[in-house]
Amino acid sequence: MKIRLLVISMGMLGLTLNAHTPNQKNTRYCTQQSAKTTLIKKETPMEVEKVYKLLNETQWKKFHEDGEFYGSPVDLKDGFIHLSKPSQVARVKDKYYKDVRPLYIVEFQGKDWLKTLIWEKASNGDLYPHLYDEPLKFEHVYMIEICR
């Protein structure tokens, strides 16, 4: 399987897209202007084929080096890893990670792995995916978007 790296940069002439083939995972870079994520249709847990974890640079480096991520301080306090379905990423990013740069938006896929998630209602009434009793595995990373 060929994995592509998409680099998005803002030059003097506007938006530039460069495609590269990295050794590892898909990576996208977004600038402050392109970092706004649009809301897409709400999915039910049964329709979700991918989930996301937002990480700061320190968390990302540790995850990349260790191959596993046991959670942020908030995750460890709550007893599970907070994840987001596609339609929730913009809200989570704006509420909890507004000033975090670089911000790593890590996409996870895999139907078997997604079946292990527990869907729980948040304060806004939406169901969020939570991972209990195991770390996130780097082998499940499908794509990374880095917002600078």
NORSUL-V660909 format. One record per backbone hydrogen bond with DSSP energy under -0.5 kcal/mol. NH is the residue of the N-H (numbers start at 1). CO is the residue of the C=O. If there is no record, write none. Layout:
# NORSUL-V660909
nh: <NH	NH>
co: <CO	CO>
This chain:
# NORSUL-V660909
nh: <5	6	6	7	7	8	8	9	9	11	11	14	16	18	20	22	26	28	29	30	35	35	36	47	48	51	52	53	55	60	61	62	63	64	65	66	67	69	76	77	78	79	80	81	82	83	84	86	88	89	89	92	93	94	95	96	97	97	100	101	102	103	104	105	105	106	106	107	107	108	109	110	114	115	116	117	118	120	120	122	125	128	130	131	132	136	138	140	141	142	143	144	145	146	146	147	147	148	148>
co: <20	4	27	5	18	6	29	7	16	9	14	11	9	7	5	20	142	144	6	146	31	32	33	44	44	108	84	106	104	56	57	58	59	60	61	62	63	136	72	73	74	75	75	131	80	129	52	50	85	85	86	88	89	90	91	92	92	93	97	99	147	147	55	103	145	53	104	105	143	51	140	49	110	111	113	114	130	118	128	126	122	120	118	81	130	69	67	137	138	107	107	26	105	28	144	103	145	30	146>
